[in-house]
Amino acid sequence: MASEFRHNSIANKMIHEFPTASPAETIESIQKRLMKESRFLKTIDYVYVVNKNNKLLGVVSIRELFVHKKSMRVDKVMRHDIISITPETDQEKAAHIALKHKIKSVPVVKKGKLIGIVTADSILSILNRSLNEDILHFAGIHKSHLEYENTMEVPVFASILHRIPWLIIGLIGIMLTAAFINIFEATLEKYLMLAFFIPAIVYMSDAIGTQHQTLFIRDIAILGKELNMPKYYARQMIIGLFLSILISIIVYGAVALFWKQYHIAFVISLSMFFTLIASSFSALFITSIIKKLGQDPALGSGPFATIISDLTSMIIYFAIASLML
């Protein structure tokens, strides 16, 4: 655990050579020194003001050095509200601090003393790596699967072993669904129209579930740890609610208009409403659970979420039909 902490800390990204100045130094003096050490002008955005004990007192951007009078002391133009981090700060947190406070480089301080800085290039590198890791992780590529990053190089047998368990789970679910529908054979014979809308109920629940699942994975990949899960769930369920209401109204209108079966139209539209709500939630919930269990979301969430959606849809559909017809 300790070695992992050291690996992820910002200490591995900071540099130790950067321009500093004493508080009484003039801007002209700093300019001359920067010209002699021109390598700093390409990679460093700030000059850090320190005392004799190397305690960080302030910071001034290099651009400001060419705006003020050369005779002015640097402590008169430097910023005193210093944003700094410690060597133990997590790399992603350090990058987040830089973005939040809109600073190009972040000073690293230990017990008040300046020991290094994290440049803009390092911050961009951290953000890029973090985004790539999130995208790969939610695409189902974990550390244990990195040897299969190129799908054309995956051994055929290994690919079958990775996929078949989830497909078998789906097949079992289909059989259970078929057995469940058979229980309502008498209801289907009496109200044949219900059978016509089984594909519609199943398709729409799968469609809205797939939408939620795809957007969920994309949003996590983009926002990462910034994503507030409770708030995200609430927002997506509100969206699912309004979509369910709209689609249910359309279904009721279509069935009532073409078949003139108003009571059955209400049963079908009400079933559609509740199946879409259930599918919206299960798509988000199942993907989260599979990820937390350490399984591969790319292989598991699709087949498993689909069969859960189908089975739930049929249970809701026939439960409502049995109660209302």
ROZARO-898657 format. One line per 3 residues: number of its first residue (from 0); for each residue x, y, z of C-alpha. Coordinates in nm, 4 decimals. Each point is the difference from the previous one (the first is absolute). Layout:
residues N
NUM	X/Y/Z | ...
//
This chain:
residues 325
0	0.0000/0.0000/0.0000 | 0.2839/0.2384/0.0876 | 0.1806/-0.0642/-0.3284
3	-0.3236/0.0630/-0.1922 | -0.0439/0.3292/0.1858 | 0.3492/0.1109/-0.0905
6	-0.0570/-0.0996/-0.3611 | -0.3165/0.2120/-0.0285 | 0.1306/0.3001/0.1931
9	0.0976/0.3190/-0.1770 | 0.3597/-0.0366/0.1249 | 0.0696/-0.2128/-0.3077
12	-0.1098/0.2794/-0.2329 | 0.1556/0.3116/0.1519 | 0.3205/0.1620/-0.1241
15	0.2705/0.1487/0.2227 | 0.1465/0.2655/-0.2287 | -0.2076/0.3169/-0.0305
18	0.0523/0.3779/0.0335 | -0.0159/0.1535/0.3473 | 0.0512/0.3491/0.1325
21	0.0443/0.1734/0.3344 | -0.2765/0.2435/0.1069 | 0.2294/0.3052/-0.0170
24	0.1261/-0.0805/-0.3510 | -0.0941/0.2379/-0.2826 | -0.1845/-0.1018/-0.3121
27	0.2984/0.1061/-0.2135 | 0.2294/-0.2359/0.1936 | -0.2390/-0.2905/-0.0496
30	-0.0353/0.0759/-0.3721 | 0.3760/-0.0076/-0.0500 | 0.0311/-0.3308/0.1809
33	-0.2816/-0.1519/-0.2039 | 0.1711/0.1065/-0.3213 | 0.3132/-0.1833/0.1091
36	-0.2070/-0.3065/0.0906 | -0.2220/0.0097/-0.3085 | -0.0952/-0.3684/0.0375
39	-0.2493/0.1075/0.2668 | -0.1882/0.2231/-0.2448 | -0.1171/-0.3031/-0.2005
42	-0.1234/-0.2156/0.2844 | -0.0624/0.2259/0.3013 | -0.2842/0.2515/0.0357
45	0.0756/0.1471/0.3410 | 0.2828/0.1294/0.2163 | -0.0293/-0.1122/0.3618
48	0.0919/0.2460/0.2736 | 0.1731/-0.1617/0.2997 | 0.1926/0.1140/0.3079
51	0.3444/-0.1164/0.1145 | -0.1486/-0.3199/0.1445 | -0.1693/-0.0766/-0.3315
54	-0.3445/0.0668/0.1470 | -0.2491/0.0839/-0.2744 | -0.1212/0.3598/0.0412
57	-0.1681/0.0722/-0.3299 | -0.0120/-0.0565/-0.3731 | 0.0133/0.2237/-0.3062
60	-0.0637/-0.0949/-0.3620 | 0.2827/0.0552/-0.2468 | -0.2354/0.2044/-0.2156
63	-0.0519/0.2495/0.2859 | 0.3732/0.0540/0.0250 | -0.0089/0.1748/-0.3378
66	-0.2976/0.2202/0.0870 | 0.1173/0.1803/0.3139 | 0.2868/0.2418/0.0446
69	0.3404/-0.1621/0.0134 | 0.0933/0.1829/0.3173 | -0.2964/-0.1433/0.1932
72	0.0619/-0.2631/0.2653 | -0.1519/-0.3380/-0.0737 | -0.1778/-0.0206/0.3367
75	-0.2096/0.2996/-0.1111 | -0.1478/-0.1856/-0.2991 | -0.0001/-0.3605/0.1162
78	-0.3146/-0.1897/0.0955 | -0.0269/-0.0872/0.3686 | -0.2967/-0.2402/-0.0292
81	0.2099/-0.3017/-0.0875 | -0.1590/-0.3226/-0.1213 | 0.2352/-0.2853/0.0866
84	0.0051/-0.3761/0.0541 | 0.2103/-0.2465/0.1983 | 0.2228/-0.2772/-0.1417
87	-0.2559/-0.2587/0.1164 | -0.2872/0.1553/-0.1962 | -0.1587/-0.2402/-0.2490
90	0.0877/0.0814/-0.3612 | -0.3615/0.0286/-0.1169 | -0.0862/0.2228/0.2967
93	0.2966/0.2259/-0.0834 | -0.1214/0.0329/-0.3597 | -0.3499/0.0748/0.1265
96	0.1365/0.2767/0.2271 | 0.1822/0.1573/-0.2944 | -0.3168/-0.0020/-0.2127
99	-0.2232/0.1230/0.2814 | 0.2217/0.2998/0.0787 | 0.1003/0.0601/-0.3652
102	0.3732/-0.0133/0.0636 | 0.2494/-0.1371/-0.2495 | 0.2510/-0.1386/0.2499
105	-0.0403/-0.1125/0.3594 | 0.2683/0.0443/0.2690 | 0.0760/-0.2998/0.2222
108	0.0604/0.0982/0.3622 | 0.1186/-0.2048/0.2979 | -0.0165/0.1613/0.3448
111	-0.0303/0.3394/-0.1655 | 0.3137/-0.0456/-0.2129 | -0.0127/-0.0079/-0.3789
114	0.1456/-0.3304/-0.1228 | -0.1275/-0.0190/-0.3571 | -0.2700/0.0918/-0.2506
117	-0.2356/-0.1863/-0.2312 | 0.0078/0.1530/-0.3462 | -0.2872/0.0431/-0.2465
120	0.1376/-0.2845/-0.2149 | -0.0113/-0.2379/0.2968 | -0.3551/0.1078/0.0876
123	-0.1179/-0.0664/-0.3561 | 0.1783/-0.3353/0.0039 | -0.1774/-0.0987/0.3241
126	-0.3403/0.1033/-0.1371 | 0.0579/-0.1871/-0.3257 | 0.1085/-0.3168/0.1784
129	-0.2939/0.0192/0.2399 | -0.2493/0.0389/-0.2845 | 0.1517/-0.2901/-0.1927
132	-0.0096/-0.2228/0.3077 | -0.3676/0.0809/0.0599 | -0.0926/-0.0653/-0.3620
135	0.1890/-0.3316/-0.0079 | -0.1385/-0.1042/0.3366 | -0.3604/0.0568/-0.0955
138	0.0589/-0.1604/-0.3375 | 0.0831/-0.3173/0.1914 | 0.3792/0.0215/-0.0296
141	0.1447/-0.0515/0.3462 | 0.3552/-0.0740/0.1131 | -0.0699/-0.3725/-0.0208
144	-0.1129/0.0386/-0.3610 | 0.2632/0.2371/-0.1367 | 0.1604/-0.2802/-0.2017
147	-0.3247/-0.0134/-0.2006 | -0.0035/0.3685/-0.0899 | 0.0255/-0.0881/-0.3695
150	-0.3114/-0.2119/-0.0616 | 0.1560/-0.1585/-0.3098 | 0.2671/-0.1558/0.2228
153	-0.2394/-0.1511/0.2542 | 0.0177/-0.3826/-0.0086 | -0.3283/-0.1366/-0.1351
156	-0.0458/-0.2408/0.2910 | 0.0673/0.2745/0.2560 | -0.2517/0.2268/-0.1717
159	-0.2623/-0.2761/0.0170 | 0.0689/-0.0588/0.3701 | -0.0412/0.3711/0.0748
162	-0.3316/0.0307/-0.1826 | -0.1838/-0.3299/0.0409 | -0.0888/0.0302/0.3733
165	-0.1955/0.3207/-0.0560 | -0.1722/-0.1379/-0.3085 | -0.1000/-0.3137/0.1926
168	-0.1471/0.2221/0.2706 | -0.1958/0.1774/-0.2734 | -0.1215/-0.3312/-0.1451
171	-0.1198/-0.1155/0.3416 | -0.1813/0.3302/0.0390 | -0.1740/-0.0442/-0.3357
174	-0.1194/-0.3468/0.1002 | -0.1345/0.1383/0.3285 | -0.1779/0.2770/-0.1896
177	-0.1557/-0.2507/-0.2413 | -0.1142/-0.2154/0.2915 | -0.1482/0.3063/0.1699
180	-0.1934/0.1005/-0.3127 | -0.1373/-0.3555/-0.0272 | -0.1681/0.0463/0.3402
183	-0.2187/0.2671/-0.1578 | -0.0988/-0.2067/-0.3031 | -0.3703/0.0260/0.0882
186	0.0221/0.3780/0.0312 | 0.1728/0.0252/-0.3381 | -0.2655/-0.2183/-0.1652
189	-0.2754/0.2183/0.1431 | 0.1727/0.3294/-0.0814 | 0.2035/-0.0773/-0.3104
192	0.0971/0.3647/-0.0413 | 0.2250/-0.0291/0.3053 | 0.2210/-0.2435/-0.1910
195	0.0368/0.2498/-0.2853 | 0.1650/0.2507/0.2342 | 0.2474/-0.2331/0.1736
198	0.2760/0.0884/-0.2548 | -0.0791/0.3715/0.0409 | 0.0202/-0.0161/0.3802
201	0.3274/-0.1956/-0.0120 | 0.1578/0.2167/-0.2711 | -0.0809/0.3339/0.1643
204	0.1248/-0.1116/0.3409 | 0.3249/-0.1251/-0.1596 | 0.0348/0.3211/-0.2019
207	-0.0328/0.2401/0.2933 | 0.2210/-0.2227/0.2149 | 0.2714/-0.0039/-0.2667
210	-0.0180/0.3794/-0.0286 | 0.0455/0.0444/0.3748 | 0.2818/-0.2557/0.0115
213	0.1921/0.1535/-0.2933 | -0.0303/0.3543/0.1340 | 0.0944/-0.1186/0.3499
216	0.3254/-0.1538/-0.1230 | 0.0788/0.3071/-0.2106 | -0.0668/0.2413/0.2878
219	0.2157/-0.1980/0.2419 | 0.2810/-0.0108/-0.2571 | -0.0162/0.3774/-0.0470
222	-0.0736/0.1161/0.3546 | 0.1672/-0.2832/0.1911 | 0.0180/0.0593/0.3752
225	-0.1717/0.3378/-0.0434 | -0.3303/-0.1794/-0.0660 | -0.2394/0.0245/0.2939
228	-0.1727/-0.3397/-0.0186 | -0.3116/0.0717/0.2150 | -0.0636/0.3239/-0.1888
231	0.0695/-0.1723/-0.3328 | -0.2410/-0.2859/0.0780 | -0.2714/0.2486/0.1005
234	0.0466/0.2053/-0.3163 | -0.0087/-0.3037/-0.2303 | -0.3087/-0.1402/0.1720
237	-0.1794/0.3335/-0.0444 | 0.0898/-0.0098/-0.3691 | -0.1185/-0.3628/-0.0148
240	-0.3267/0.0991/0.1680 | -0.0830/0.2654/-0.2584 | 0.0993/-0.2289/-0.2881
243	-0.2200/-0.2755/0.1439 | -0.2988/0.2339/0.0289 | 0.0430/0.1263/-0.3563
246	0.0386/-0.3450/-0.1559 | -0.2928/-0.1392/0.2011 | -0.2271/0.2791/-0.1230
249	0.1027/-0.0685/-0.3604 | -0.0660/-0.3744/0.0454 | -0.3429/0.0626/0.1498
252	-0.0949/0.2344/-0.2822 | 0.1174/-0.2416/-0.2707 | -0.1798/-0.3069/0.1438
255	-0.3187/0.1950/0.0719 | 0.0013/0.1567/-0.3465 | 0.0651/-0.3117/-0.2088
258	-0.1603/-0.2765/0.2093 | -0.2699/0.1923/0.1892 | 0.0806/-0.2113/0.3093
261	0.0232/0.2753/0.2593 | 0.0280/-0.2161/0.3111 | 0.2663/-0.2249/-0.1537
264	0.1769/0.3120/-0.1300 | 0.0158/0.1280/0.3581 | 0.1367/-0.3344/0.1253
267	0.2711/-0.0052/-0.2684 | 0.0985/0.3649/0.0505 | 0.0078/-0.0371/0.3801
270	0.2172/-0.3114/-0.0355 | 0.2276/0.1895/-0.2388 | 0.0391/0.2796/0.2549
273	0.1047/-0.2271/0.2873 | 0.2285/-0.2193/-0.2148 | 0.1872/0.3062/-0.1281
276	0.0463/0.1321/0.3546 | 0.1277/-0.3396/0.1173 | 0.2345/-0.0336/-0.2989
279	0.1417/0.3499/0.0561 | 0.0961/-0.0879/0.3548 | 0.1259/-0.3536/-0.0674
282	0.2299/0.1159/-0.2835 | 0.1812/0.2382/0.2353 | -0.0100/-0.2258/0.3042
285	0.1209/-0.3206/-0.1699 | 0.2940/0.1728/-0.1702 | 0.1075/0.1454/0.3362
288	-0.0331/-0.3356/0.1779 | 0.1977/-0.1926/-0.2645 | 0.2787/0.2584/0.0239
291	0.0081/-0.0142/0.3815 | 0.0165/-0.3806/-0.0090 | 0.3180/0.0245/-0.2066
294	-0.1560/-0.1513/-0.3114 | 0.0325/0.1274/-0.3542 | -0.2812/0.2527/-0.0757
297	0.0573/-0.0274/-0.3756 | -0.0756/-0.3734/0.0019 | -0.2470/-0.0207/0.2853
300	-0.2175/0.3087/0.0109 | -0.1467/-0.0417/-0.3502 | -0.1279/-0.3608/0.0165
303	-0.0858/0.0102/0.3703 | -0.1766/0.3374/-0.0084 | -0.1940/-0.1061/-0.3109
306	-0.1383/-0.3192/0.1507 | -0.0851/0.1742/0.3279 | -0.1815/0.2670/-0.2018
309	-0.1887/-0.2598/-0.2077 | -0.1035/-0.2095/0.2986 | -0.1043/0.3043/0.2038
312	-0.1990/0.1352/-0.2948 | -0.1960/-0.3225/-0.0380 | -0.0698/-0.0243/0.3728
315	-0.1299/0.3567/0.0091 | -0.1976/-0.0403/-0.3240 | -0.1864/-0.3138/0.0986
318	-0.0411/0.1048/0.3641 | -0.1798/0.3166/-0.1078 | -0.2008/-0.1883/-0.2655
321	-0.1127/-0.2626/0.2538 | -0.1079/0.2652/0.2499 | -0.1856/0.2216/-0.2460
324	-0.1534/-0.2421/-0.2521
//
